[in-house]
């Protein structure tokens, strides 16, 4: 029985590692194939929507970049969600300097909404554009980001576009935490099925950059169906897909970049709060995920140190799996314009993923929730 289980295990991890490696390459090619370079400088009115809460440190840089766009027909709408710092003063000064910027003070947050989706819902109601770009205050846009958006929406006839923005990873904690956001669309979801399948689970999004046609956004009720989700970006993409609209996941890295979190603690809070919510708050699914990560994604690495006591006919399996996992992460990092050698940290990433998943579960079921932007979300 033990020999049979061992044979199945070592065979399975080789198949799994091979699948991840092949799918990661296929997804990279898929994204590159359908991502068009910016070409349109004129077209429909575009509304850039930025929700802000205590973003005095970042918002000026974000607005400065957005005011330097080559695309001619756009407006910038910013909603201040009860900031306690100098955010409103900075917004006032920017709005006086450029008529394309419109600023608003957010309404009180209802009990059945989370802050970011409610702020974007308000902004969308005030937007005049045919295309809405939703972006974060800590992002920096290239001068062609709006042109890129219009070009890709019109060329693909998509209703919803998102993708990974360029990530700046400065501290060690960020390097073993932030890349976990590549996990889903890196080698779990076959992005090629996003175009051909009506299944909502093949849709993906990153809230740092979402572009959606305004008529589609209003037709589905905006964020109202996902108003109390910490991972509202993914749930919105899924809902758009479920309503029969076309979603795409493209390469936004050349157009938008940011440093998501400053340090390990902030990264764990920012990404960890989404894990249990992403799994629908199902404890059994979380338990299965942790077991799977432990035995199939992490365990092959420590087994390297046990090679002398492992039967020789399994040693090549262990070596092959570790090589494939390392190459897969390196390939993803190269594609994301991140130093390739960060891929060597994948065992620590897997340990970190399990720890964050448990933390996310405990904070939710204990009722403590998560403190984010000065508010408790559960």
C-alpha positions in Angstrom: 0.0 0.0 0.0 2.8 2.4 0.9 4.7 1.6 -2.3 1.6 2.2 -4.3 0.8 5.6 -2.6 4.5 6.6 -3.1 4.4 5.7 -6.8 1.2 7.7 -7.3 2.5 10.7 -5.4 5.8 11.0 -7.2 4.1 10.4 -10.6 1.4 13.0 -9.8 3.8 15.8 -8.8 5.7 15.4 -12.0 2.5 15.6 -14.0 1.4 18.6 -12.0 4.7 20.5 -12.3 4.7 19.8 -16.1 1.1 21.1 -16.4 2.0 24.3 -14.5 5.1 24.9 -16.6 3.2 24.4 -19.9 0.2 26.4 -18.8 2.4 29.3 -17.6 4.1 29.5 -21.0 0.7 29.2 -22.8 -0.8 32.0 -20.7 2.1 34.3 -21.3 1.8 33.7 -25.1 -2.0 34.2 -24.8 -1.6 37.5 -23.1 1.1 38.8 -25.5 -0.9 37.6 -28.5 -4.0 39.7 -27.7 -2.3 42.7 -26.1 -2.2 45.5 -28.7 0.2 48.5 -28.5 -1.4 51.9 -28.0 -2.3 53.6 -31.3 -5.5 55.7 -30.8 -5.1 59.3 -29.7 -8.7 60.2 -30.3 -11.9 58.4 -29.7 -14.7 58.1 -27.1 -14.6 60.0 -23.9 -12.8 58.0 -21.1 -13.4 58.6 -17.4 -10.6 57.6 -15.1 -12.0 56.8 -11.7 -9.8 57.0 -8.6 -11.1 56.2 -5.1 -8.9 57.7 -2.4 -8.7 57.4 1.4 -5.7 58.8 3.2 -3.6 58.8 0.0 -1.6 62.1 0.5 1.6 60.2 0.0 0.6 58.9 -3.5 -2.2 60.8 -5.1 -0.2 63.7 -6.5 2.2 61.4 -8.4 -0.7 59.5 -9.8 -2.6 62.6 -11.0 0.6 64.1 -12.4 1.1 61.0 -14.6 -2.6 61.0 -15.7 -2.5 64.6 -16.7 0.3 63.9 -19.2 -1.7 61.5 -21.4 -1.4 61.6 -25.2 -5.0 60.6 -25.6 -7.1 63.7 -25.9 -10.6 62.9 -24.8 -10.7 62.0 -21.1 -11.6 63.2 -17.7 -10.3 62.3 -14.2 -12.7 61.8 -11.3 -11.4 61.4 -7.8 -13.6 60.6 -4.7 -12.2 61.3 -1.3 -13.6 58.7 1.1 -13.4 60.5 4.4 -9.6 61.0 4.4 -8.0 62.1 7.6 -4.7 63.4 6.1 -4.0 66.1 3.5 -5.6 64.2 0.6 -8.4 66.7 0.1 -6.1 69.7 0.0 -4.0 68.0 -2.6 -7.0 67.2 -4.7 -8.3 70.7 -4.5 -5.1 72.1 -5.7 -4.9 69.6 -8.6 -8.5 70.3 -9.7 -7.8 74.1 -9.7 -4.8 73.5 -11.9 -6.4 71.2 -14.5 -10.1 71.4 -15.5 -10.0 67.7 -16.6 -9.9 66.8 -12.9 -13.2 66.6 -11.0 -13.2 65.9 -7.3 -15.9 64.7 -5.0 -16.4 64.1 -1.3 -17.8 60.6 -0.7 -21.1 59.9 0.9 -21.2 58.1 4.3 -20.5 54.4 3.9 -23.6 52.2 4.2 -23.3 49.1 6.4 -23.8 46.7 3.5 -21.0 48.1 1.4 -17.2 48.1 1.6 -15.3 51.3 1.0 -13.6 50.8 -2.4 -16.6 49.4 -4.3 -18.9 52.0 -2.9 -16.5 54.8 -3.8 -16.2 53.5 -7.4 -20.0 53.1 -7.6 -20.4 56.8 -6.7 -17.8 57.8 -9.2 -19.3 55.8 -12.0 -22.6 57.6 -11.5 -20.9 60.9 -12.0 -18.7 59.9 -15.0 -19.5 61.1 -18.5 -17.3 58.8 -20.4 -18.2 55.8 -22.5 -15.3 53.8 -21.1 -14.5 53.7 -17.4 -10.9 53.1 -16.1 -10.8 52.2 -12.4 -7.3 52.6 -10.9 -5.7 53.0 -7.5 -4.1 56.1 -6.1 -0.7 54.4 -5.7 -0.4 53.6 -9.4 1.7 55.6 -11.9 0.4 55.6 -15.5 2.5 56.0 -18.6 1.5 58.7 -21.1 -0.1 56.1 -23.3 -2.2 54.2 -20.8 -5.5 55.6 -21.8 -4.6 55.2 -25.5 -3.7 51.6 -24.8 -7.1 51.1 -23.1 -9.1 52.4 -25.9 -7.0 50.6 -28.5 -7.4 47.3 -26.8 -11.1 47.6 -26.0 -11.9 48.6 -29.6 -9.6 46.1 -31.3 -10.8 43.1 -29.2 -14.4 44.3 -28.9 -14.1 43.5 -25.2 -16.5 44.8 -22.5 -14.1 44.4 -19.6 -10.3 44.4 -19.5 -7.9 44.0 -16.7 -4.4 42.6 -16.2 -1.2 42.7 -14.1 0.4 46.1 -13.7 4.1 46.4 -13.3 5.1 45.7 -9.7 8.0 47.2 -7.7 9.3 44.8 -5.1 11.8 46.5 -2.8 11.8 44.6 0.5 12.3 40.9 1.0 8.9 40.6 2.5 7.3 42.0 -0.7 9.3 39.6 -2.8 7.8 36.5 -1.1 4.3 37.9 -0.8 3.3 40.1 -3.8 4.2 37.6 -6.5 1.5 35.2 -5.1 -1.0 37.4 -7.0 0.5 35.8 -10.2 -0.5 32.3 -8.9 -4.0 32.3 -10.3 -3.5 33.6 -13.8 0.0 32.3 -14.0 -0.6 28.6 -13.9 -4.0 27.8 -12.6 -6.6 29.5 -14.9 -6.1 28.7 -18.7 -6.5 32.2 -20.0 -7.3 30.9 -23.5 -10.6 29.7 -22.2 -11.5 33.2 -21.1 -12.4 34.1 -24.6 -14.3 30.9 -25.6 -15.9 29.6 -22.4 -18.9 31.2 -20.7 -17.8 29.9 -17.4 -17.3 32.8 -15.0 -14.4 31.1 -13.2 -12.1 31.6 -16.2 -12.3 35.4 -15.7 -9.7 37.3 -13.7 -9.0 40.9 -12.7 -6.6 43.0 -10.7 -8.2 46.1 -9.0 -5.2 48.3 -9.8 -6.4 48.5 -13.3 -9.9 47.7 -14.6 -11.5 49.1 -17.8 -15.1 48.6 -18.5 -17.7 50.0 -20.9 -20.0 52.3 -18.9 -23.2 50.9 -20.5 -22.1 47.4 -19.4 -21.2 48.6 -15.9 -24.6 50.3 -15.5 -26.5 47.3 -17.0 -25.1 44.9 -14.4 -25.7 47.3 -11.5 -22.1 48.2 -11.1 -20.6 46.8 -7.9 -24.0 46.2 -6.3 -23.8 42.4 -6.6 -20.3 42.3 -5.1 -20.6 45.3 -2.8 -19.3 43.5 0.3 -16.3 41.6 -1.1 -12.7 42.3 -0.2 -11.7 40.7 -3.6 -14.3 42.8 -5.4 -12.2 43.0 -8.6 -12.3 39.3 -9.3 -15.9 38.9 -8.3 -16.8 41.8 -10.6 -15.0 40.2 -13.5 -16.8 36.9 -12.9 -20.2 38.7 -12.7 -19.6 40.6 -15.9 -18.7 37.2 -17.6 -21.8 35.5 -16.1 -24.0 38.2 -17.7 -22.8 37.3 -21.1 -20.2 40.1 -21.7 -16.7 39.6 -22.9 -13.8 39.9 -20.5 -10.0 39.9 -21.2 -6.9 39.6 -19.1 -4.0 41.4 -20.8 -0.5 42.7 -20.1 -0.8 46.2 -18.5 2.8 46.2 -17.2 4.1 48.7 -19.8 1.3 51.1 -19.1 0.8 51.1 -15.3 3.1 50.3 -12.4 3.1 50.7 -8.7 4.5 49.5 -5.4 1.5 47.8 -3.9 2.8 47.5 -0.3 5.7 48.8 1.7 7.1 45.8 3.6 6.1 42.4 4.6 3.4 43.3 7.2 1.5 45.6 4.8 1.7 43.0 2.0 0.4 40.2 4.2 -2.5 42.4 5.3 -3.3 43.6 1.8 -3.2 40.2 0.1 -4.1 38.0 3.0 -7.4 39.7 3.6 -8.6 38.5 0.2 -7.8 34.8 0.4 -10.7 33.4 2.5 -13.1 35.8 0.7 -11.8 34.6 -2.7 -12.7 31.0 -1.6 -16.2 32.1 -0.7 -15.5 31.8 3.0 -15.7 28.0 2.9 -13.5 26.4 5.5 -13.4 23.0 3.8 -12.2 24.5 0.6 -9.5 26.4 2.5 -8.4 23.2 4.2 -8.1 21.4 0.9 -6.1 24.3 -0.5 -3.6 24.3 2.3 -3.2 20.5 2.2 -2.7 20.6 -1.6 -0.1 23.4 -1.3 1.7 21.6 1.4 2.0 18.2 -0.2 2.2 19.1 -3.9 3.7 22.6 -4.1 5.9 22.9 -1.1 7.0 19.4 0.0 9.0 18.6 -3.2 11.5 21.2 -2.0 12.4 19.8 1.4 12.5 16.3 -0.2 15.6 17.5 -2.0 17.5 17.3 1.3 16.3 13.7 1.8 17.4 12.4 -1.6 20.1 10.0 -0.1 17.4 8.1 1.8 14.7 8.2 -1.0 14.6 5.2 -3.4 16.7 6.0 -6.5 13.8 5.5 -8.9 12.0 8.5 -7.2 15.0 10.8 -7.0 14.7 11.9 -10.6 11.0 12.8 -10.0 12.0 15.1 -7.1 14.7 16.8 -9.1 12.4 17.2 -12.1 9.6 18.8 -10.1 12.0 21.2 -8.4 13.5 22.3 -11.7 10.1 22.7 -13.3 8.7 24.8 -10.4 11.8 27.0 -10.4 11.7 27.5 -14.2 7.9 28.2 -14.0 8.3 31.0 -11.4 11.4 32.4 -13.2 9.4 32.5 -16.5 6.6 34.4 -14.8 9.0 36.8 -13.3 10.8 37.5 -16.5 7.5 38.1 -18.2 6.4 40.5 -15.4 9.8 42.4 -15.7 10.9 41.3 -12.3 14.4 40.0 -11.7 14.4 36.3 -12.7 16.3 35.1 -9.6 13.4 36.0 -7.3 11.9 32.8 -8.7 14.3 30.9 -6.5 12.2 32.0 -3.5 9.2 29.9 -4.5 9.4 27.5 -1.5 9.2 30.5 0.8 6.3 31.9 -1.2 4.4 28.6 -0.7 5.0 28.7 3.1 3.9 32.2 3.1 0.7 31.4 1.2 -0.3 28.7 3.7 0.4 31.0 6.6 -1.6 33.9 5.1 -4.5 31.5 4.3 -4.7 30.4 7.9 -4.4 34.0 9.1 -7.2 35.0 6.7 -9.4 32.2 7.9 -8.8 32.9 11.6 -9.4 36.6 11.3 -12.7 35.9 9.5 -14.2 33.2 11.6 -13.1 34.8 14.9 -15.1 37.9 13.9 -12.0 40.1 14.2 -12.0 41.0 10.5 -9.3 43.0 8.9 -8.3 46.6 9.5 -7.8 48.3 6.1 -7.6 52.0 5.4 -8.7 52.6 9.0 -11.9 50.5 8.6 -12.7 47.0 9.7 -13.7 44.6 6.9 -14.8 41.1 7.6 
